Amino acid sequence: MAGGQAYAGKITYWFWGESDIPGIDKWMSSMVSAYEKLHPGVTLNLVPQASDTLIGAFRLAAQSRSGPDIDTQWATLPTLTPYWDKAAVAISDYVPASETSQWLETSENAEGGKIVAMPIYLIGVPLVWNKQLFKEAGLDPNTPPKTWDAFLADCAALKAHGITPFGMGNKDGYFGAWMFAIYLTQELNSLDEIKAAIGNIGGFSMEQLDGLLSNLYAMMQTLVQKGYLNSDVASLDLNQGWQLFPQRKAAMAFTTDGNVLTWGKALGEENIGVAEPPKWGHGKLADSYDVTQSSDEFITSWAPNKAAAAAFLVWLHDPANMKALYAETGAFPADKRFPVASITDPLAQQLYQLDTAKTSIWLENYLPPQVDNDADLPAGQLITSKSGTPDQAVEIWNRVIQKWRVQQIPEYQQYRKWAGGNG
C-alpha cells in the first residue's frame, strides 16, 4: 500500500448507517475501540452523520479540502460525484484485488475499472405485512399481494375493515424516493434508459422518461385518493412512518431488512410476512429486486495517511468483524466470506433469500445528487401532500434536470461520459 504508514496517525471518520441499520453505530464504535487497542499508533475519531446533511456536509468539507479522512455517502452517484470532483480517491488504489474481490455489490461504485468505495452491508426493501391484520380483514394471512391489482384489492379489504392498509412517512421525501426506486425501475428495460435520458446522450429521451414518471405519480396519487396510505403520511418522516407498523396502526409497509427483524421481535416473527414488492411495471427490469449496499465508505483525497485509512476499512471486513456486524444488527455483510450458515433465524433466512435470489437495482443510486434532492424527493411530496398533480411532479423533474445541466457543467459532462459507458 502507498500513501503513508498503515498503522500510525489520526483518522477522522464521518460515518452514517443507523437509519439503515439500527445498531450499526454501536457496532462501529466497538470496532473503533478494538482497532485502537490492536494498533496503538492509530487514533480514530468517529463522527456520526445525519441523513438530511450527509451530502451537503461533505460538499462543504470538499470545498476547503478538510474534514474527514474517511467519509460515508450513499452508493453510486453520491459517491462517484466526489470522485469526479477529485474529493475522493479510488479505494482500489490502496487495497489489493485479492481483498476487493471478496466485497459484494462493488459494481455500484465502479468507475474506469476502479472501485471508488467500500461496502459494509447489504440492504433489501421488502413488502412487510401483518398476518393478524390480514386475517381480521378476511385475507389469507400467508399470501402476499404479488401483483398491483392484488395489492389494491387487499388495500380495499383492509380499509373496509377499518385498518390502514399501508403505513409510511414522506415529510422528508424518502417514501416518494423509495417508490421511484422500486417502481420506476419496473418500467425500464435497462439502466441505460434512465442514464440516457438524464444525460441527454440519445437512445432514450427525457420525453419518454416523463411518460414513465407521470404513470408513477398517477399510481401514487391513486393510493392517496383512495385512502390506502395513512392520512398523516405527509407530516411524518420516513422513520416516524415506520413506527405505525409495529404499533399495529398499518397492515403493510416497505422497510429495511434490519427493521423487519426489529419488528419481528415486537410483534412476534410468526405474525410478520415478507415478500417482494407487488409487481406494477411492465419493463424488462420488472423482475428485479431492490438490494443495494445503500451506503459506502471512501477515502478523501486530502487524507494525509491514506494507507492507514485503507487498512482500517479492510480490517472491518475481517470475517470475525462481519460476523459481529450480523450478530449486533441482523444486517447482512457485503462480503463473500460471511458464513451464510450463521443465519439461523427463520425471518432472517427469508430476507437473505430475497436479497440474493435475483438481480437487484436501487434506481435512486443512479440519480445525480442534485436531481435526487431537488426533484425526486419534492415531486413525491407534492403527491402525498395533495398539493399538486402528476404533471406538476414531472415538471419538477424537468426543471431540476435542466438546471443541473447548466449549473453543474463538469459533473454533467462526467455523467454523460459515465452514462455512455466510457467512464
C-alpha positions as CSV (number, residue, x, y, z in Angstrom):
1,M,0.0,0.0,0.0
2,A,1.1,3.5,-0.8
3,G,0.2,6.7,0.9
4,G,1.8,6.6,4.4
5,Q,2.2,4.1,7.3
6,A,-0.7,1.6,7.6
7,Y,-0.8,1.7,11.4
8,A,0.0,5.2,12.5
9,G,-1.7,8.5,12.7
10,K,-5.1,10.1,13.3
11,I,-8.1,9.2,11.2
12,T,-11.3,11.2,11.2
13,Y,-14.3,9.1,10.1
14,W,-17.6,10.7,9.2
15,F,-20.0,7.7,9.5
16,W,-23.6,7.1,8.6
17,G,-25.7,4.0,8.8
18,E,-28.0,3.9,11.8
19,S,-31.1,5.0,9.8
20,D,-30.5,2.0,7.5
21,I,-29.3,-0.5,10.2
22,P,-30.4,0.1,13.7
23,G,-27.5,-0.8,16.0
24,I,-24.7,-0.2,13.5
25,D,-23.4,2.9,15.3
26,K,-22.8,0.7,18.4
27,W,-21.1,-1.9,16.2
28,M,-18.8,0.7,14.6
29,S,-18.0,2.2,17.9
30,S,-16.9,-1.2,19.2
31,M,-14.8,-1.7,16.0
32,V,-13.1,1.6,16.5
33,S,-12.2,0.8,20.1
34,A,-10.9,-2.7,19.2
35,Y,-8.8,-1.3,16.4
36,E,-7.2,1.3,18.5
37,K,-6.2,-1.4,21.1
38,L,-4.9,-3.6,18.3
39,H,-2.9,-0.7,16.8
40,P,-2.0,1.8,19.5
41,G,-0.4,4.1,16.9
42,V,-3.8,4.8,15.3
43,T,-6.3,7.2,16.7
44,L,-9.8,7.1,15.2
45,N,-12.3,10.0,15.6
46,L,-15.7,8.6,14.8
47,V,-18.3,11.4,13.9
48,P,-21.9,10.1,13.2
49,Q,-23.6,11.9,10.4
50,A,-27.3,12.8,9.9
51,S,-29.3,11.7,6.8
52,D,-30.5,15.2,5.9
53,T,-27.0,16.7,5.9
54,L,-25.0,13.7,4.6
55,I,-24.3,15.0,1.1
56,G,-24.3,18.8,2.0
57,A,-21.8,18.5,4.8
58,F,-19.3,16.6,2.7
59,R,-19.7,19.1,-0.1
60,L,-18.8,21.9,2.3
61,A,-15.8,19.9,3.5
62,A,-14.7,19.3,0.0
63,Q,-14.6,23.0,-0.8
64,S,-11.9,23.5,1.8
65,R,-10.3,20.1,1.4
66,S,-10.7,19.5,5.1
67,G,-12.8,17.4,7.5
68,P,-13.0,13.6,7.2
69,D,-10.3,11.2,6.1
70,I,-13.0,8.6,5.6
71,D,-16.5,9.5,4.6
72,T,-19.8,7.7,4.2
73,Q,-22.0,8.5,1.2
74,W,-24.9,6.8,-0.4
75,A,-23.9,4.4,-3.2
76,T,-23.2,5.2,-6.9
77,L,-23.6,8.8,-7.9
78,P,-23.4,10.4,-4.4
79,T,-20.1,8.5,-4.2
80,L,-18.9,8.9,-7.8
81,T,-19.5,12.7,-8.0
82,P,-17.0,13.4,-5.2
83,Y,-14.6,11.1,-7.1
84,W,-15.1,13.1,-10.3
85,D,-14.5,16.3,-8.3
86,K,-11.2,14.8,-7.0
87,A,-12.5,14.9,-3.4
88,A,-12.2,11.1,-3.1
89,V,-9.6,8.6,-4.3
90,A,-10.3,5.1,-5.6
91,I,-10.1,2.7,-2.8
92,S,-8.8,0.0,-5.1
93,D,-5.6,2.1,-5.5
94,Y,-4.9,1.3,-1.8
95,V,-6.5,-2.2,-1.4
96,P,-5.4,-5.2,-3.4
97,A,-7.7,-7.0,-5.7
98,S,-7.4,-10.1,-3.6
99,E,-9.4,-8.2,-0.9
100,T,-11.8,-6.2,-3.0
101,S,-12.8,-9.3,-4.9
102,Q,-14.4,-10.5,-1.7
103,W,-16.7,-7.5,-1.4
104,L,-20.3,-7.6,-2.7
105,E,-22.1,-5.0,-4.9
106,T,-18.8,-3.2,-5.8
107,S,-20.2,-2.6,-9.3
108,E,-22.4,0.1,-7.8
109,N,-19.3,2.2,-7.3
110,A,-17.2,1.2,-10.3
111,E,-15.6,3.9,-12.4
112,G,-13.0,3.4,-15.2
113,G,-12.0,-0.1,-14.0
114,K,-11.5,1.1,-10.4
115,I,-13.6,0.6,-7.2
116,V,-14.2,4.0,-5.6
117,A,-15.7,3.0,-2.3
118,M,-16.1,0.0,0.1
119,P,-19.5,-1.5,1.0
120,I,-20.2,-2.7,4.5
121,Y,-23.6,-4.2,4.4
122,L,-26.4,-5.2,2.0
123,I,-29.9,-3.9,2.4
124,G,-33.1,-5.0,0.8
125,V,-36.5,-3.3,0.9
126,P,-39.3,-5.9,1.1
127,L,-43.0,-5.6,1.4
128,V,-43.9,-6.4,5.0
129,W,-47.4,-7.4,6.1
130,N,-49.1,-8.1,9.5
131,K,-50.6,-11.5,9.2
132,Q,-53.1,-10.9,12.1
133,L,-54.5,-7.7,10.5
134,F,-54.8,-9.6,7.1
135,K,-56.8,-12.2,8.9
136,E,-59.0,-9.6,10.5
137,A,-59.8,-8.2,7.1
138,G,-60.7,-11.7,5.8
139,L,-57.5,-12.0,3.8
140,D,-55.2,-15.1,3.6
141,P,-52.5,-14.2,6.1
142,N,-49.9,-16.3,4.3
143,T,-50.5,-14.9,0.9
144,P,-49.0,-11.5,0.0
145,P,-50.2,-9.4,-2.9
146,K,-47.9,-10.3,-5.8
147,T,-49.5,-8.1,-8.5
148,W,-50.6,-4.4,-8.3
149,D,-54.2,-5.4,-8.8
150,A,-54.0,-7.9,-5.9
151,F,-52.3,-5.2,-3.8
152,L,-55.2,-2.7,-4.5
153,A,-57.7,-5.4,-3.7
154,D,-56.0,-6.2,-0.4
155,C,-55.9,-2.4,0.4
156,A,-59.6,-2.1,-0.2
157,A,-60.4,-5.1,2.0
158,L,-58.3,-3.7,4.8
159,K,-59.8,-0.3,4.6
160,A,-63.3,-1.7,4.6
161,H,-62.4,-3.3,8.0
162,G,-61.2,0.0,9.5
163,I,-57.5,-1.0,9.0
164,T,-55.0,1.5,7.5
165,P,-53.6,-0.6,4.6
166,F,-50.2,0.9,4.1
167,G,-48.2,3.0,6.6
168,M,-45.3,5.2,5.6
169,G,-43.9,8.8,6.1
170,N,-43.0,11.3,3.4
171,K,-42.4,14.5,5.2
172,D,-38.7,14.2,4.2
173,G,-39.5,12.9,0.7
174,Y,-37.9,9.5,1.2
175,F,-41.0,7.4,0.8
176,G,-41.6,9.0,-2.6
177,A,-37.9,8.4,-3.4
178,W,-38.4,4.7,-2.4
179,M,-41.5,4.5,-4.7
180,F,-39.4,5.9,-7.5
181,A,-36.5,3.4,-6.8
182,I,-38.8,0.4,-6.6
183,Y,-41.4,1.1,-9.2
184,L,-39.8,3.3,-11.9
185,T,-37.3,0.5,-12.2
186,Q,-40.1,-1.8,-13.1
187,E,-41.0,0.4,-16.1
188,L,-37.4,0.3,-17.6
189,N,-35.8,-2.2,-19.9
190,S,-32.3,-1.3,-18.7
191,L,-30.5,1.2,-16.6
192,D,-29.1,2.7,-19.8
193,E,-32.5,4.2,-20.4
194,I,-32.6,6.5,-17.3
195,K,-28.9,7.3,-17.7
196,A,-29.5,8.3,-21.3
197,A,-32.5,10.5,-20.6
198,I,-30.8,12.4,-17.7
199,G,-27.5,12.6,-19.6
200,N,-29.2,13.5,-22.9
201,I,-27.0,11.1,-24.8
202,G,-29.6,9.6,-27.1
203,G,-31.4,6.3,-27.2
204,F,-34.0,7.1,-24.6
205,S,-35.4,10.6,-24.4
206,M,-36.4,12.9,-21.5
207,E,-39.9,12.8,-23.0
208,Q,-40.0,9.0,-22.7
209,L,-38.9,9.3,-19.0
210,D,-41.6,11.9,-18.5
211,G,-44.2,9.4,-19.5
212,L,-42.9,6.8,-17.1
213,L,-42.7,9.4,-14.2
214,S,-46.3,10.5,-15.0
215,N,-47.5,7.0,-14.7
216,L,-45.7,6.5,-11.4
217,Y,-47.1,9.7,-9.8
218,A,-50.6,8.9,-11.0
219,M,-50.3,5.5,-9.3
220,M,-49.2,7.2,-6.1
221,Q,-52.0,9.7,-6.3
222,T,-54.5,6.8,-6.5
223,L,-53.1,5.4,-3.2
224,V,-53.6,8.8,-1.6
225,Q,-57.0,9.5,-3.0
226,K,-58.4,6.1,-2.1
227,G,-57.1,6.4,1.5
228,Y,-54.8,3.4,1.2
229,L,-52.0,5.4,2.8
230,N,-52.1,6.7,6.4
231,S,-53.7,10.1,6.4
232,D,-50.7,11.7,8.0
233,V,-48.2,10.4,5.5
234,A,-47.2,13.9,4.5
235,S,-46.5,15.0,8.1
236,L,-44.4,12.0,9.2
237,D,-40.8,11.4,8.1
238,L,-39.7,8.0,6.9
239,N,-38.6,6.8,10.3
240,Q,-41.8,8.2,12.0
241,G,-43.9,6.5,9.4
242,W,-42.2,3.2,10.2
243,Q,-43.5,3.3,13.7
244,L,-47.0,2.7,12.5
245,F,-46.4,-1.0,11.6
246,P,-45.0,-2.3,14.9
247,Q,-47.8,-0.3,16.7
248,R,-50.4,-2.3,14.6
249,K,-51.6,1.0,13.0
250,A,-50.9,-0.2,9.5
251,A,-51.1,-3.6,7.8
252,M,-48.3,-3.2,5.3
253,A,-45.1,-1.2,4.7
254,F,-41.9,-1.0,2.9
255,T,-38.9,-1.1,5.2
256,T,-35.3,-2.3,5.5
257,D,-34.2,-5.8,6.4
258,G,-33.0,-4.6,9.8
259,N,-36.3,-3.0,10.7
260,V,-38.2,-6.2,9.7
261,L,-36.2,-8.1,12.3
262,T,-36.7,-5.5,14.9
263,W,-40.5,-5.5,14.2
264,G,-40.4,-9.3,14.4
265,K,-39.2,-9.0,18.0
266,A,-42.0,-6.5,18.8
267,L,-44.9,-8.4,17.1
268,G,-43.6,-12.0,17.0
269,E,-42.0,-13.2,13.9
270,E,-44.9,-15.6,13.3
271,N,-47.1,-12.6,12.7
272,I,-44.9,-11.0,10.0
273,G,-44.7,-11.8,6.4
274,V,-42.1,-10.6,3.9
275,A,-42.1,-10.6,0.1
276,E,-41.0,-8.7,-3.0
277,P,-42.9,-5.5,-3.6
278,P,-46.1,-6.2,-5.7
279,K,-45.3,-6.0,-9.4
280,W,-46.6,-2.9,-11.1
281,G,-44.5,-2.1,-14.1
282,H,-44.0,-3.9,-17.4
283,G,-40.4,-3.3,-18.4
284,K,-37.7,-5.9,-18.6
285,L,-36.4,-4.9,-15.2
286,A,-39.8,-5.5,-13.6
287,D,-38.5,-8.9,-12.3
288,S,-35.5,-7.4,-10.5
289,Y,-35.3,-6.9,-6.7
290,D,-34.1,-3.8,-4.8
291,V,-31.0,-4.8,-2.8
292,T,-28.2,-2.3,-2.6
293,Q,-25.1,-1.6,-0.4
294,S,-27.0,1.6,0.3
295,S,-24.1,3.5,1.7
296,D,-20.3,3.1,1.4
297,E,-17.0,4.3,2.7
298,F,-14.4,6.2,0.7
299,I,-11.1,7.8,1.4
300,T,-10.8,11.6,0.8
301,S,-8.2,13.0,-1.5
302,W,-6.8,15.2,1.3
303,A,-6.4,12.4,3.9
304,P,-2.7,12.6,4.9
305,N,-2.4,8.9,5.5
306,K,-4.5,7.0,3.0
307,A,-2.8,3.7,3.8
308,A,-3.9,3.9,7.4
309,A,-7.5,4.7,6.3
310,A,-7.5,1.8,3.9
311,A,-6.0,-0.6,6.4
312,F,-8.8,0.2,8.9
313,L,-11.5,-0.3,6.2
314,V,-10.1,-3.6,5.1
315,W,-10.0,-4.7,8.8
316,L,-13.7,-4.0,9.1
317,H,-14.2,-6.8,6.5
318,D,-12.3,-9.3,8.7
319,P,-14.7,-12.3,8.8
320,A,-14.9,-12.1,12.6
321,N,-15.9,-8.4,12.4
322,M,-18.5,-9.2,9.7
323,K,-20.0,-11.9,11.9
324,A,-20.1,-9.3,14.7
325,L,-22.0,-6.9,12.5
326,Y,-24.6,-9.5,11.8
327,A,-24.8,-10.5,15.5
328,E,-25.2,-6.9,16.6
329,T,-27.6,-5.7,13.9
330,G,-29.0,-8.5,11.9
331,A,-27.7,-6.8,8.7
332,F,-26.1,-9.0,6.1
333,P,-22.5,-8.1,5.5
334,A,-21.4,-7.2,2.0
335,D,-18.7,-9.9,1.9
336,K,-18.5,-13.3,0.2
337,R,-16.7,-14.7,3.3
338,F,-19.7,-14.2,5.6
339,P,-20.8,-17.7,6.6
340,V,-24.5,-17.9,5.5
341,A,-24.9,-20.8,7.8
342,S,-24.8,-18.4,10.7
343,I,-28.2,-17.1,9.7
344,T,-30.4,-19.3,11.8
345,D,-33.4,-17.0,12.4
346,P,-36.3,-18.1,10.0
347,L,-37.3,-14.5,9.2
348,A,-33.7,-13.5,8.5
349,Q,-33.3,-16.5,6.3
350,Q,-36.4,-15.4,4.3
351,L,-34.9,-11.9,3.9
352,Y,-31.5,-13.2,2.8
353,Q,-33.2,-15.4,0.2
354,L,-34.9,-12.3,-1.2
355,D,-31.7,-10.4,-1.2
356,T,-29.7,-13.0,-3.1
357,A,-32.2,-14.7,-5.4
358,K,-32.0,-12.4,-8.4
359,T,-30.6,-9.3,-10.0
360,S,-31.1,-6.2,-7.8
361,I,-31.2,-2.5,-8.6
362,W,-31.8,0.6,-6.4
363,L,-32.6,3.2,-9.0
364,E,-32.2,6.2,-6.8
365,N,-28.4,5.5,-6.8
366,Y,-28.3,6.4,-10.4
367,L,-29.6,10.0,-10.0
368,P,-27.2,12.9,-9.7
369,P,-27.4,14.1,-6.0
370,Q,-28.9,17.5,-7.0
371,V,-31.6,15.7,-9.1
372,D,-32.3,13.3,-6.3
373,N,-32.6,16.0,-3.6
374,D,-34.3,18.7,-5.7
375,A,-36.6,16.6,-8.0
376,D,-37.1,13.1,-6.7
377,L,-37.9,14.0,-3.1
378,P,-40.1,17.1,-3.7
379,A,-42.0,15.5,-6.6
380,G,-43.2,12.7,-4.4
381,Q,-44.0,15.1,-1.6
382,L,-46.2,17.1,-4.0
383,I,-48.4,14.0,-4.5
384,T,-48.6,12.7,-0.9
385,S,-49.4,16.2,0.4
386,K,-52.2,16.5,-2.2
387,S,-50.7,19.8,-3.3
388,G,-50.0,19.0,-6.9
389,T,-50.7,16.8,-9.9
390,P,-48.6,14.1,-11.5
391,D,-47.9,16.5,-14.4
392,Q,-46.7,19.1,-12.0
393,A,-44.5,16.5,-10.3
394,V,-43.0,15.6,-13.7
395,E,-42.4,19.3,-14.3
396,I,-40.2,19.5,-11.2
397,W,-38.0,16.8,-12.7
398,N,-37.6,18.6,-16.0
399,R,-36.9,22.0,-14.3
400,V,-34.3,20.5,-12.0
401,I,-32.5,18.4,-14.6
402,Q,-32.2,21.3,-16.9
403,K,-30.9,23.5,-14.0
404,W,-28.4,20.8,-13.1
405,R,-27.1,20.5,-16.6
406,V,-26.4,24.3,-16.7
407,Q,-25.2,24.8,-13.1
408,Q,-23.0,21.7,-12.8
409,I,-21.3,21.5,-16.2
410,P,-18.2,19.5,-15.2
411,E,-20.4,17.0,-13.3
412,Y,-22.9,16.8,-16.2
413,Q,-20.0,16.1,-18.6
414,Q,-18.7,13.4,-16.4
415,Y,-22.2,12.0,-16.0
416,R,-22.5,11.8,-19.8
417,K,-19.2,10.1,-20.1
418,W,-20.2,7.6,-17.4
419,A,-23.7,7.1,-18.8
420,G,-22.3,6.4,-22.2
421,G,-20.1,3.6,-20.9
422,N,-16.9,5.5,-21.3
423,G,-16.2,6.2,-17.6
